[in-house]
């Protein structure tokens, strides 16, 4: 019982942590993403981000993990992640609407490191420390970027997304290590290319499929996270008068941005790589459209603003807008400050309520766990007592029976002892005269033998003394007796 209490406490703590994480997942704005199982086709529900709903071919290494990035239970984009290099190899997405980047809330994918855990969505790193085994073994963490001189560069840029799509991009499974200057250049160039070159020349924006990827290098951040040697973007307008295009940015030259065909791009990636099904409808592609896209990319690369039909009107109204901007800026800043204060106040209130709910839920779950452990202990004790009753009753019955047998044995022994005393006494008493009379002749015979023996011993002793005396006298007198008379 001494070891049971701490174990129960740890179980309760673990259950409380899991319950709190489940509670977190119920809050709106919670980013979700799940590792796609091997028995699922492609990227499961995230296949919609690929032309013909078929993911790129050739990426089949065992350390490649497919992730369907979700937010509010809706797929937002797809990512192929390398657990060897700890960076995404590509992210597939569609352009929704450009927007200013919001507040960054970076998330990690628990199932990459611990496939057996019960968390099927992305969570903040701080919320799962201690609950996910081997956290960081197969993916990059925030700590890997701290003090490294690198930023978390997004393959699927947040500025090309809005609302829920934008929030979903802030996951470390969509980020690669980039220098601050390169990160800024990548996001700026890709944003301009997509908005000003790709989208305007695709007749059906929903059929514009984008793949943004990275080529790992041998250089690693903190000997763990691979720094890309190049970044690339592949676009496919799978519509009437469609086209496809590839772009490559070398990480050692932040100003580089080379355009090439998708086929040439595939040759730079992996042998046998196919980024788009059927080469993005190669038979129905429009060379004219592709030339227009390349011209727009060239203008962006040279720093020129891509022209539109509204440019003249924009120039004419530029001065008015500038003056209006100068006048309205203080009011806008004040409004932004008030909105910021209000948002922070609301966030503080919700955070306070969350702390209260967390404390109450933790207390309730802790009490329930303690009550459950006490009930189990009580039921276990009662069960042991109930089980021991028949055993104790049987043992008492056996002891009573053995005691009764011992009493009977003692009574029989006592009776036998009482009955055996007179019989022996009478037998000895009756045999006494017989033994006494029979012993008299033997006694008299022994006495006579003793007296006769004593007498004979005395006579023999006297004879021996007399013979000795005569011999002594003869020995003394022999020298004095004449030899002639010796025969007399």
C-alpha positions in Angstrom: 0.0 0.0 0.0 3.0 2.3 0.6 3.9 2.2 -3.1 0.4 2.4 -4.4 -0.3 6.0 -3.4 2.4 7.7 -5.4 1.5 5.7 -8.5 -2.1 6.7 -8.2 -1.1 10.3 -7.8 1.0 10.1 -11.0 -1.9 8.5 -12.9 -4.2 11.2 -11.7 -1.6 13.9 -12.8 -1.3 12.3 -16.3 -5.0 12.0 -16.7 -5.4 15.6 -15.6 -2.8 16.8 -18.2 -4.5 14.9 -21.0 -7.9 16.2 -20.0 -6.6 19.8 -20.0 -5.1 19.3 -23.4 -8.4 18.0 -24.6 -10.1 21.0 -23.1 -7.6 23.2 -25.0 -8.6 21.5 -28.3 -12.2 22.6 -27.8 -11.3 26.3 -27.9 -11.9 28.1 -31.2 -8.7 28.9 -33.1 -6.9 25.7 -32.1 -4.7 24.4 -34.9 -5.0 20.8 -35.8 -2.9 18.6 -38.0 -2.6 14.9 -38.1 0.0 12.4 -39.3 -1.5 10.5 -42.3 -1.5 6.8 -41.8 0.2 4.5 -44.2 -3.0 2.7 -45.1 -4.6 6.0 -46.3 -4.4 7.2 -49.9 -2.1 10.1 -50.5 -2.7 12.8 -47.9 -6.3 11.7 -47.1 -8.6 14.7 -46.9 -5.7 17.0 -47.8 -5.5 15.6 -51.4 -7.6 18.5 -52.5 -4.4 20.6 -52.5 -2.8 18.6 -55.3 -3.6 18.6 -59.0 -5.9 15.7 -59.8 -5.8 15.0 -56.0 -2.6 13.1 -56.6 0.5 14.1 -54.5 4.0 14.3 -56.0 5.7 11.0 -56.8 9.2 9.9 -55.9 9.2 11.0 -52.2 9.1 7.6 -50.7 11.9 7.5 -48.0 10.9 5.8 -44.7 11.7 9.1 -42.9 9.1 11.0 -44.9 6.0 11.8 -42.9 2.7 13.0 -44.5 0.9 15.7 -42.5 -2.6 17.0 -43.2 -2.5 20.5 -41.7 -5.9 21.5 -40.4 -7.6 24.3 -38.5 -11.1 24.3 -37.0 -11.5 20.8 -38.3 -11.0 21.9 -41.9 -7.9 21.0 -44.1 -5.8 24.1 -44.8 -2.7 22.7 -46.6 -0.5 19.5 -46.8 3.1 19.0 -45.8 5.7 16.3 -46.4 8.1 16.3 -43.5 11.6 14.8 -43.2 12.2 13.4 -39.7 15.9 12.9 -40.7 16.5 16.6 -41.7 13.8 17.9 -39.2 12.4 20.2 -41.9 9.5 20.0 -44.4 10.4 18.9 -47.9 7.4 20.7 -49.4 4.0 22.2 -48.5 1.1 22.1 -50.9 -1.5 24.8 -50.8 -3.8 27.1 -52.7 -3.9 30.8 -52.7 -6.9 32.2 -50.8 -6.3 35.9 -50.2 -3.3 37.9 -49.1 -3.4 39.4 -45.6 -1.1 40.9 -43.1 0.6 38.4 -40.9 -1.1 38.0 -37.6 0.2 37.0 -34.2 2.5 34.0 -34.4 1.6 31.0 -32.2 4.0 28.2 -33.1 2.9 24.6 -32.8 4.4 21.1 -33.0 3.1 17.7 -34.1 3.2 15.2 -31.1 2.6 12.1 -33.3 5.9 12.6 -35.2 7.9 11.9 -32.0 5.4 9.6 -30.2 3.0 7.8 -32.6 1.4 6.0 -29.6 0.1 9.1 -27.9 -3.6 10.1 -27.9 -3.0 13.6 -29.3 -4.1 13.7 -32.9 -3.7 17.4 -33.4 -1.0 20.1 -33.2 -0.4 21.8 -29.9 1.8 24.4 -28.4 5.2 23.0 -27.4 4.9 24.2 -23.8 1.6 22.4 -23.3 2.9 18.9 -23.9 6.3 18.8 -22.3 6.4 15.8 -20.1 3.4 14.1 -21.7 4.9 13.2 -25.1 7.7 10.7 -25.3 10.9 11.7 -27.1 9.6 15.2 -27.9 12.0 16.7 -30.5 13.6 13.4 -31.5 12.0 13.6 -35.0 11.1 17.2 -35.4 12.5 20.7 -34.8 11.5 22.6 -31.7 11.5 26.3 -30.8 14.6 25.8 -28.7 16.5 24.7 -31.8 16.1 28.2 -33.3 16.8 30.2 -30.2 20.2 31.9 -30.4 21.0 30.2 -33.7 20.9 33.2 -35.9 18.2 31.6 -38.0 14.5 32.4 -38.3 11.6 30.0 -38.8 11.0 30.6 -42.5 7.5 29.4 -43.8 7.3 27.3 -47.0 3.6 28.2 -47.2 3.9 31.9 -46.4 1.4 33.3 -43.9 1.0 36.5 -46.0 -0.6 34.4 -48.9 -3.3 33.3 -46.5 -6.0 34.9 -44.4 -8.0 34.0 -41.3 -7.9 30.3 -40.5 -5.6 29.5 -43.4 -3.1 31.9 -42.1 -3.2 30.7 -38.5 -2.6 27.2 -39.7 0.7 28.1 -41.3 2.4 28.8 -38.0 3.6 25.3 -37.3 7.2 24.1 -37.1 6.4 21.4 -39.6 6.0 24.2 -42.2 9.2 26.0 -41.2 12.8 25.8 -42.3 15.9 27.6 -40.9 16.5 30.8 -42.9 18.7 33.9 -42.2 16.6 37.0 -41.4 17.5 38.6 -44.7 16.7 35.4 -46.7 13.5 34.8 -44.9 12.3 38.3 -45.7 13.4 38.0 -49.3 11.7 34.6 -49.8 8.4 35.7 -48.4 8.5 39.0 -50.3 9.4 37.4 -53.7 6.9 34.5 -53.3 4.2 36.8 -52.3 4.7 39.0 -55.3 5.1 36.2 -57.7 1.9 34.5 -56.6 -0.2 37.7 -56.4 1.1 39.6 -59.4 2.2 36.8 -61.8 0.5 33.5 -61.1 -3.1 34.4 -59.9 -3.9 37.0 -62.6 -2.9 34.5 -65.4 -4.9 31.5 -64.1 -8.5 31.6 -65.4 -9.7 29.5 -62.5 -8.0 30.4 -59.2 -9.3 27.3 -57.5 -7.4 25.2 -60.0 -4.1 27.0 -59.2 -2.0 24.4 -57.2 1.2 25.6 -55.4 4.1 23.5 -54.1 6.7 25.3 -52.0 9.7 23.2 -50.9 13.2 23.1 -49.6 16.3 21.0 -50.6 18.2 19.9 -47.4 21.9 20.4 -47.0 24.6 19.0 -44.8 24.7 22.2 -42.7 22.7 21.7 -39.5 21.4 24.1 -36.9 22.7 22.9 -33.5 23.7 19.7 -35.2 20.0 18.8 -35.7 18.0 20.9 -38.1 19.1 21.0 -41.7 19.6 24.4 -43.4 18.2 24.3 -47.0 20.6 24.7 -49.8 17.8 26.1 -52.0 14.1 26.9 -51.9 11.7 26.2 -54.7 8.2 26.9 -55.8 6.2 24.9 -58.4 2.9 26.2 -59.8 0.3 24.4 -61.8 -2.8 26.1 -63.4 -4.8 23.0 -64.2 -7.5 24.8 -66.2 -8.3 25.7 -69.8 -5.3 27.6 -71.2 -3.3 26.3 -68.3 0.4 26.4 -67.6 3.1 25.3 -65.1 6.2 27.0 -63.8 9.1 26.4 -61.4 11.1 28.9 -59.4 14.3 28.3 -57.4 16.0 30.6 -54.9 19.5 29.7 -53.7 20.0 30.3 -50.0 23.5 31.7 -50.5 22.1 34.5 -52.7 19.0 36.1 -51.2 18.4 38.1 -54.4 18.4 35.1 -56.7 15.1 33.9 -58.2 15.5 31.6 -61.3 12.6 30.5 -63.3 12.6 27.1 -65.1 10.2 24.4 -66.3 8.7 22.0 -63.8 10.5 19.2 -65.5 13.8 20.9 -65.0 12.9 21.5 -61.4 12.1 17.9 -60.9 15.5 16.9 -62.1 17.1 19.1 -59.4 15.1 17.4 -56.6 15.0 13.6 -56.7 15.4 11.0 -59.4 11.9 10.0 -60.6 10.2 13.0 -59.0 6.9 14.0 -60.5 5.4 17.1 -58.9 2.1 17.2 -60.8 -0.1 14.5 -62.2 0.1 14.3 -66.0 2.7 17.1 -65.9 -0.2 19.5 -65.1 -2.2 18.8 -68.2 0.7 19.3 -70.5 -1.3 18.6 -73.6 -3.7 21.6 -73.0 -1.2 24.1 -71.7 -1.0 27.5 -73.2 2.4 28.7 -74.2 1.1 32.3 -74.5 -0.1 32.2 -70.9 3.2 30.8 -69.7 5.1 33.5 -71.5 3.0 36.1 -69.8 3.7 34.6 -66.5 7.4 34.5 -67.2 7.3 38.2 -68.2 5.6 39.1 -65.0 8.2 37.1 -63.0 10.9 38.8 -64.8 9.5 42.2 -63.9 9.3 41.2 -60.3 12.8 39.9 -60.4 14.1 43.2 -61.8 12.2 45.2 -59.2 9.5 46.6 -61.5 5.9 46.9 -60.6 3.8 44.6 -62.7 1.4 46.7 -64.7 -2.4 46.5 -64.6 -5.2 48.3 -66.1 -5.7 50.4 -63.0 -2.2 51.7 -62.8 -3.0 55.1 -64.4 -5.9 55.6 -62.1 -3.7 54.7 -59.2 -1.1 57.3 -60.2 -3.7 60.0 -60.5 -5.1 59.3 -57.1 -1.8 58.8 -55.5 -1.4 62.4 -54.2 -4.9 62.4 -52.7 -4.4 59.1 -51.0 -1.1 60.3 -49.6 -2.6 63.5 -48.1 -5.6 61.5 -46.8 -3.2 59.0 -45.3 -1.2 61.7 -43.5 -4.3 63.2 -42.0 -5.9 59.9 -41.1 -2.8 58.2 -39.7 -3.0 59.6 -36.1 -6.7 58.6 -35.9 -5.9 55.2 -37.3 -3.1 54.7 -34.9 -5.3 55.7 -32.0 -8.0 53.4 -33.2 -5.5 50.6 -33.5 -4.3 51.3 -30.0 -7.8 51.2 -28.6 -8.5 48.0 -30.5 -5.2 46.5 -29.2 -6.1 47.5 -25.6 -9.5 46.0 -26.0 -8.2 42.8 -27.6 -5.6 42.4 -24.9 -8.2 43.0 -22.2 -10.5 40.4 -23.7 -7.5 38.0 -24.0 -6.7 38.7 -20.3 -10.2 38.0 -19.3 -10.3 34.8 -21.3 -6.9 33.8 -19.9 -8.1 34.4 -16.4 -11.2 32.4 -17.0 -9.1 29.7 -18.5 -6.9 29.6 -15.4 -10.0 29.4 -13.2 -11.4 26.6 -15.3 -8.1 24.8 -15.4 -7.8 25.0 -11.6 -11.4 23.9 -11.0 -11.1 21.0 -13.5 -7.8 20.0 -12.1 -9.2 20.0 -8.5 -12.3 18.1 -9.6 -10.3 15.5 -11.5 -7.8 15.2 -8.6 -10.7 14.7 -6.2 -12.4 12.2 -8.5 -9.1 10.2 -8.9 -8.5 10.2 -5.1 -12.1 9.1 -4.5 -11.7 6.4 -7.1 -8.5 5.1 -5.5 -10.1 5.1 -2.0 -13.1 3.2 -3.3 -10.9 0.6 -5.0 -8.9 0.2 -1.8 -12.1 -0.2 0.3 -13.6 -2.7 -2.1 -10.4 -4.6 -2.2 -10.3 -4.8 1.6 -13.9 -5.9 1.8 -13.3 -8.5 -0.8 -10.3 -9.9 1.1 -12.4 -10.1 4.3 -15.3 -11.8 2.6 -13.0 -14.3 0.9 -11.2 -15.1 4.2 -14.5 -15.8 6.1 -15.1 -19.3 4.7 -11.4 -20.1 5.2 -11.5 -19.0 8.8 -14.8 -20.9 9.5 -13.3 -24.1 7.9 -10.1 -23.8 10.0 -12.2 -23.4 13.2 -14.3 -26.5 12.4 -11.1 -28.5 11.7 -9.5 -27.3 15.0 -12.7 -28.2 17.0 -12.7 -31.7 15.4 -9.0 -32.2 16.2 -9.6 -31.0 19.7 -12.4 -33.5 20.2 -10.2 -36.4 19.0 -7.5 -35.3 21.4 -10.0 -35.4 24.3 -11.2 -38.9 23.4 -7.6 -40.1 23.1 -6.7 -38.6 26.5 -9.8 -40.2 28.1 -8.9 -43.6 26.7 -5.3 -43.3 27.9 -6.5 -42.3 31.4 -9.0 -45.2 31.5 -6.3 -47.6 30.4 -3.9 -46.3 33.1 -6.5 -46.6 35.8 -7.5 -50.2 34.8 -3.8 -51.4 34.3 -2.6 -50.5 37.9 -4.6 -53.2 40.0 -3.8 -56.0 37.6 0.0 -55.5 37.8 -0.2 -55.1 41.6 -2.2 -58.3 42.1 0.2 -60.2 39.8 3.2 -59.0 41.7 1.6 -59.8 45.1 0.6 -63.3 44.1 4.1 -64.1 42.7 5.9 -62.9 45.8 5.6 -66.1 48.1 6.6 -68.3 45.1 9.7 -66.3 44.3 10.6 -66.1 48.0 10.4 -69.8 48.8 12.1 -70.8 45.6 15.0 -68.5 46.4 15.8 -70.2 49.9 17.7 -73.3 48.5 19.7 -71.2 46.2 20.6 -68.8 49.1 21.6 -71.8 51.4 23.7 -73.4 48.7 25.5 -70.1 48.0 26.2 -69.7 51.8 27.6 -73.2 52.1 29.7 -72.8 49.0 31.0 -69.5 50.4 31.9 -71.0 53.9 33.6 -74.1 52.4 35.5 -71.9 50.0 36.7 -69.7 52.8 37.8 -72.7 54.9 39.8 -74.2 52.0 41.4 -70.8 51.4 42.5 -70.6 55.0 44.0 -74.1 55.0 45.8 -73.4 51.7 47.2 -70.2 53.0 48.5 -71.9 56.2 50.1 -74.7 54.1 51.8 -72.1 51.9 53.2 -70.2 54.9 54.5 -73.4 56.4 56.2 -74.5 53.2 57.7 -71.1 52.8 59.1 -71.1 56.3 60.6 -74.6 55.9 62.3 -73.5 52.7 63.7 -70.4 54.3 65.1 -72.3 57.2 66.7 -74.8 54.9 68.2 -72.1 52.8 69.7 -70.4 55.9 71.0 -73.7 57.5 72.3 -75.3 54.4 75.8 -73.7 54.5 76.4 -75.1 58.0 75.5 -78.7 57.3 78.4 -81.0 56.4 78.4 -82.4 52.9 79.0 -85.9 53.9 75.8 -86.0 55.9 74.0 -84.5 53.1 72.6 -87.8 52.0 71.2 -88.3 55.5 
